Amino acid sequence: MKRRSVLKGLGALGLGAVLPTGRGVASSPVPGAESAGTCWLTPAETEGPYYFNSNLVREDIRTDFDTGAYHDGLPLFMTLTVIDVSCNPIPNVLVDIWHCDKDGVYSGYVQPGHDTRGQDFMRGIQPTDGNGQCQFITSYPGWYPGRATHVHFKVRFNSSTFVTSQWAFLDGVNDTVHQMPLYAGRGINPTTNAEDNIFGSSSPLHQIMDITPDLPNNRYLGNYVIGINTPVDVEQSNTGSLDRIAIRSHFPSPFRRTATIAYFLPREAEASLFIYDVLGRRVATLVQGTRAAGEHQVVFEAGDLESGFYFAKLISGGEVASRELLLLR
């Protein structure tokens, strides 16, 4: 399709002012980075006031989980890729995202003119696959006074957070979307990326999502790459030392029915290994009694437990070790 035809189609959707690719100095590696064998680290930014771990492992984040209420807006289908500083994809890490809806409102909090406590729309978590990628379906964010349009995110593994940050969108794309009737006539966000106290640039380095209009489906496709400083084999992180108890690993991660948990005891001792849910309720006892020094494995059968995060806690000799598990049905 020729560019003139593309722009004509965009106009029919109310997207006529969108740049052909929606790209700036974005999340792609710096020029020549891959050939040099190095990429970059995504800049860390403030978590902001509206984060909570909603424990919602889901791809489509446009609805409130309990009420099923749908928060509309221009559909945005996003692919996120997590890499290390050598450009290698990072599998099996968790990506949390959260952002406001088209009206500039976050779920779960009291804000001027809104009380969304108990709601969890526009929040979700996905694990990365073997290519270091995960997908989310959302609505293009709106805006609220004082901030450029943005999305918050975390990348983490177990209890270790590798980066907490935010990404922006090009001002021209924001302006086009926010003038659509779907966005309730609120108009253009008066705070640009350059005026934002977080981004401080019209195209902040490695903090712009690449946007492509998908005309046949009346939506945007977004791509964003996150660079984190971590070994490629994150399953081997947090393994402990030879003189302290440790939960070495669990596999597969995430797991669907059973997970094998590997743990270590530096000496023969009484040991207990429990599984707790996110509300602190004990849901399983896997080990209780004397165990020899060395490496051990035990199988956790999830039974009829629901998808979500669980915590393995190992107690022995006055020490405690823990590890986060992700169950996906």
C-alpha positions as CSV (number, residue, x, y, z in Angstrom):
1,M,0.0,0.0,0.0
2,K,1.3,3.4,-1.0
3,R,1.9,6.0,1.8
4,R,-0.9,8.2,0.4
5,S,-3.3,5.3,0.7
6,V,-2.1,4.5,4.2
7,L,-2.7,8.0,5.4
8,K,-6.1,8.1,3.8
9,G,-7.0,4.9,5.7
10,L,-5.7,6.4,8.9
11,G,-7.9,9.4,8.4
12,A,-10.9,7.2,8.2
13,L,-10.0,5.8,11.6
14,G,-9.3,9.1,13.1
15,L,-5.6,8.3,13.0
16,G,-4.6,10.6,10.2
17,A,-1.8,12.5,12.0
18,V,0.0,9.4,13.1
19,L,3.5,9.1,11.8
20,P,3.9,6.2,9.4
21,T,5.8,4.0,11.8
22,G,5.2,5.8,15.1
23,R,8.9,5.5,15.9
24,G,11.4,7.8,17.6
25,V,14.7,7.2,19.4
26,A,13.0,4.1,20.8
27,S,13.7,0.7,22.3
28,S,15.9,-0.6,19.5
29,P,19.6,-1.2,20.3
30,V,21.9,1.7,19.7
31,P,23.4,1.8,16.2
32,G,26.0,-1.0,15.9
33,A,25.3,-2.4,19.3
34,E,24.6,-5.9,18.2
35,S,27.7,-6.1,16.1
36,A,29.7,-4.9,19.1
37,G,28.1,-7.5,21.3
38,T,26.6,-5.0,23.7
39,C,23.1,-3.5,24.0
40,W,21.9,-1.2,26.8
41,L,20.2,-1.1,30.2
42,T,16.7,0.4,30.3
43,P,16.8,3.5,32.5
44,A,15.2,2.9,35.9
45,E,12.4,5.3,36.8
46,T,10.1,5.8,39.8
47,E,7.5,3.2,40.5
48,G,4.9,5.9,41.0
49,P,2.0,6.0,43.5
50,Y,-0.4,3.5,41.8
51,Y,1.4,0.2,41.8
52,F,0.1,-2.9,43.5
53,N,0.8,-6.6,42.8
54,S,-2.6,-7.5,41.4
55,N,-1.5,-11.1,40.9
56,L,-3.3,-11.1,37.6
57,V,-1.4,-13.4,35.1
58,R,-3.3,-12.4,32.0
59,E,-2.7,-11.2,28.5
60,D,-5.8,-9.0,28.1
61,I,-5.8,-6.3,30.8
62,R,-8.8,-4.2,29.7
63,T,-11.4,-5.7,32.1
64,D,-11.8,-5.6,35.9
65,F,-11.3,-9.2,37.0
66,D,-14.1,-9.3,39.6
67,T,-16.8,-7.3,37.9
68,G,-15.9,-8.0,34.3
69,A,-16.3,-4.3,33.5
70,Y,-14.6,-3.5,30.2
71,H,-12.6,-0.3,29.8
72,D,-12.6,0.6,26.2
73,G,-10.2,2.7,24.1
74,L,-8.2,2.3,20.9
75,P,-6.9,-1.3,21.1
76,L,-3.2,-1.7,21.5
77,F,-1.6,-5.1,21.0
78,M,1.9,-5.1,22.5
79,T,4.9,-7.3,22.3
80,L,7.6,-6.8,24.9
81,T,11.0,-8.3,24.6
82,V,13.5,-8.6,27.5
83,I,17.2,-8.8,26.6
84,D,20.5,-8.6,28.5
85,V,23.4,-6.3,27.8
86,S,24.7,-8.7,25.2
87,C,21.4,-8.7,23.3
88,N,20.5,-12.2,24.4
89,P,16.7,-12.8,25.1
90,I,15.8,-13.5,28.7
91,P,13.2,-16.3,29.2
92,N,11.2,-17.0,32.3
93,V,11.2,-13.5,33.8
94,L,7.9,-11.8,34.8
95,V,6.8,-8.5,33.3
96,D,4.3,-6.4,35.2
97,I,2.6,-3.5,33.5
98,W,0.0,-1.0,34.7
99,H,-1.3,2.3,33.3
100,C,-4.3,4.6,33.4
101,D,-7.4,4.0,31.3
102,K,-8.5,6.3,28.4
103,D,-9.9,8.8,31.0
104,G,-6.7,9.0,32.9
105,V,-7.8,6.9,35.8
106,Y,-5.9,4.1,37.5
107,S,-7.5,1.0,39.1
108,G,-7.3,0.3,42.8
109,Y,-7.0,3.9,44.3
110,V,-8.8,7.0,45.2
111,Q,-8.0,9.8,42.8
112,P,-9.6,13.2,42.1
113,G,-13.2,12.5,41.1
114,H,-12.8,8.7,41.1
115,D,-12.7,5.8,43.6
116,T,-11.6,2.6,42.0
117,R,-10.6,0.7,45.1
118,G,-11.1,-3.1,44.7
119,Q,-10.7,-2.8,40.9
120,D,-7.7,-4.0,38.8
121,F,-8.3,-2.9,35.2
122,M,-5.2,-2.0,33.1
123,R,-2.9,-4.3,35.2
124,G,-1.4,-7.6,34.3
125,I,1.6,-9.9,34.5
126,Q,3.1,-12.2,31.8
127,P,6.2,-14.4,31.8
128,T,8.6,-14.2,28.9
129,D,8.9,-17.2,26.6
130,G,12.0,-18.8,25.1
131,N,12.5,-15.8,22.9
132,G,12.3,-13.4,25.8
133,Q,8.9,-12.1,24.7
134,C,5.5,-11.7,26.1
135,Q,2.3,-10.1,24.8
136,F,-0.4,-7.8,26.3
137,I,-3.7,-6.5,24.9
138,T,-4.8,-3.2,26.3
139,S,-6.3,0.2,25.3
140,Y,-4.1,3.1,24.4
141,P,-3.6,5.1,27.7
142,G,-5.2,8.5,28.3
143,W,-3.6,11.2,30.4
144,Y,-3.9,13.1,33.6
145,P,-2.6,16.5,34.6
146,G,1.1,16.8,35.1
147,R,2.3,13.7,33.2
148,A,3.0,12.7,29.6
149,T,1.1,9.7,28.5
150,H,3.0,6.6,29.7
151,V,3.0,3.0,30.9
152,H,4.7,1.6,34.0
153,F,6.4,-1.7,34.1
154,K,8.6,-4.0,36.2
155,V,10.8,-6.9,35.2
156,R,11.4,-9.4,37.9
157,F,12.3,-13.0,38.8
158,N,11.1,-14.4,42.1
159,S,11.6,-11.6,44.7
160,S,14.4,-9.9,42.6
161,T,13.3,-6.9,40.6
162,F,15.7,-6.2,37.7
163,V,14.2,-2.9,36.6
164,T,11.2,-0.6,37.4
165,S,10.6,2.0,34.7
166,Q,8.2,3.6,32.4
167,W,7.8,4.0,28.6
168,A,6.3,6.8,26.6
169,F,4.8,7.3,23.2
170,L,5.7,9.9,20.6
171,D,3.8,13.1,21.1
172,G,2.3,13.0,17.6
173,V,0.8,9.6,18.2
174,N,-0.6,10.8,21.6
175,D,-2.2,13.9,20.0
176,T,-3.9,11.9,17.3
177,V,-5.4,9.3,19.7
178,H,-6.5,11.8,22.3
179,Q,-8.5,13.8,19.8
180,M,-10.6,10.7,18.9
181,P,-14.3,10.8,20.0
182,L,-13.5,7.5,21.9
183,Y,-11.4,9.5,24.3
184,A,-14.4,11.6,25.5
185,G,-13.2,14.8,23.9
186,R,-10.6,15.5,26.6
187,G,-8.3,16.8,23.9
188,I,-4.5,16.8,23.6
189,N,-2.4,16.1,26.6
190,P,-0.9,19.5,27.6
191,T,2.2,17.8,29.0
192,T,4.6,16.6,26.3
193,N,7.4,14.1,26.7
194,A,9.9,17.0,26.8
195,E,7.9,18.7,29.6
196,D,7.5,15.6,31.6
197,N,9.5,15.4,34.8
198,I,10.3,11.7,34.2
199,F,11.1,11.6,30.5
200,G,12.4,15.2,30.0
201,S,12.9,14.7,26.2
202,S,10.6,14.7,23.2
203,S,12.0,11.2,22.4
204,P,13.7,9.8,25.6
205,L,16.4,7.2,24.8
206,H,15.2,3.6,25.0
207,Q,11.8,4.7,26.5
208,I,9.6,5.1,23.5
209,M,7.3,2.3,22.3
210,D,7.4,1.6,18.6
211,I,3.9,2.0,17.3
212,T,2.5,0.7,14.0
213,P,-1.2,1.2,12.8
214,D,-2.9,-2.1,12.0
215,L,-5.6,-0.7,9.6
216,P,-7.7,-3.8,8.9
217,N,-8.2,-4.4,12.6
218,N,-8.6,-0.8,13.7
219,R,-5.8,-1.0,16.3
220,Y,-2.2,-0.3,17.0
221,L,0.6,-2.8,17.3
222,G,3.3,-1.8,19.8
223,N,6.8,-3.2,20.3
224,Y,9.1,-2.4,23.2
225,V,12.5,-3.9,24.2
226,I,13.7,-3.9,27.8
227,G,17.4,-4.3,28.6
228,I,18.2,-5.7,32.0
229,N,21.4,-6.4,33.8
230,T,21.2,-10.1,34.7
231,P,22.9,-13.4,33.7
232,V,21.2,-15.2,30.9
233,D,20.4,-18.2,33.1
234,V,18.2,-16.5,35.6
235,E,17.0,-19.9,36.9
236,Q,20.4,-20.2,38.6
237,S,20.1,-16.8,40.4
238,N,19.6,-16.6,44.1
239,T,21.0,-20.0,44.7
240,G,22.5,-19.3,48.1
241,S,25.9,-20.3,49.6
242,L,27.3,-23.5,51.0
243,D,26.9,-22.5,54.7
244,R,23.2,-21.3,54.5
245,I,20.0,-23.0,53.7
246,A,18.6,-22.2,50.2
247,I,15.8,-22.9,47.8
248,R,18.0,-23.4,44.8
249,S,15.5,-23.4,42.0
250,H,12.1,-24.7,40.8
251,F,11.1,-26.1,37.4
252,P,9.4,-25.8,35.2
253,S,8.9,-22.0,35.6
254,P,6.1,-21.1,35.3
255,F,4.4,-24.5,36.1
256,R,1.0,-25.8,35.3
257,R,0.4,-28.7,37.6
258,T,3.5,-29.8,39.3
259,A,6.8,-28.1,40.2
260,T,10.0,-29.7,41.3
261,I,11.7,-27.6,44.1
262,A,15.4,-28.0,44.7
263,Y,16.7,-27.0,48.1
264,F,19.9,-27.2,50.1
265,L,20.8,-27.8,53.7
266,P,24.4,-27.1,54.9
267,R,24.0,-29.7,57.7
268,E,21.7,-32.4,58.9
269,A,18.8,-30.7,60.7
270,E,15.1,-30.5,61.2
271,A,13.6,-28.8,58.1
272,S,10.1,-27.6,57.0
273,L,9.1,-26.6,53.5
274,F,5.7,-24.9,53.2
275,I,3.8,-23.3,50.3
276,Y,1.8,-20.2,50.9
277,D,-0.6,-18.2,48.7
278,V,-0.3,-14.4,48.3
279,L,-2.7,-13.9,51.3
280,G,-0.3,-15.7,53.6
281,R,-2.4,-18.9,53.8
282,R,-0.5,-22.2,54.0
283,V,-1.7,-24.3,51.1
284,A,0.8,-27.2,51.2
285,T,3.4,-28.9,53.5
286,L,6.1,-30.5,51.4
287,V,8.8,-31.3,54.0
288,Q,8.7,-31.7,57.7
289,G,11.3,-33.7,59.7
290,T,15.0,-34.4,59.8
291,R,16.9,-34.2,56.5
292,A,20.5,-34.9,55.7
293,A,23.0,-32.3,54.7
294,G,23.2,-31.6,50.9
295,E,20.9,-31.1,47.9
296,H,17.3,-32.3,48.0
297,Q,14.3,-32.2,45.7
298,V,10.6,-32.3,46.4
299,V,7.5,-32.1,44.1
300,F,4.8,-29.6,44.7
301,E,1.4,-30.9,43.4
302,A,-0.8,-27.8,42.8
303,G,-4.1,-29.8,42.7
304,D,-7.0,-27.5,42.2
305,L,-5.2,-24.3,43.2
306,E,-5.9,-21.3,41.0
307,S,-3.4,-19.6,38.7
308,G,-1.2,-17.0,40.5
309,F,1.8,-16.5,42.6
310,Y,2.7,-18.8,45.5
311,F,5.7,-18.8,47.9
312,A,7.9,-21.7,49.0
313,K,9.3,-21.1,52.5
314,L,12.1,-23.3,53.8
315,I,12.8,-23.2,57.6
316,S,15.7,-24.9,59.2
317,G,18.2,-24.2,62.0
318,G,16.7,-20.8,62.8
319,E,17.1,-19.7,59.1
320,V,14.4,-19.0,56.5
321,A,14.7,-19.1,52.7
322,S,11.9,-18.3,50.3
323,R,11.1,-18.4,46.6
324,E,8.2,-17.2,44.5
325,L,6.4,-19.7,42.2
326,L,4.1,-18.9,39.3
327,L,1.2,-21.3,38.6
328,L,-0.4,-20.9,35.1
329,R,-3.4,-23.1,34.3
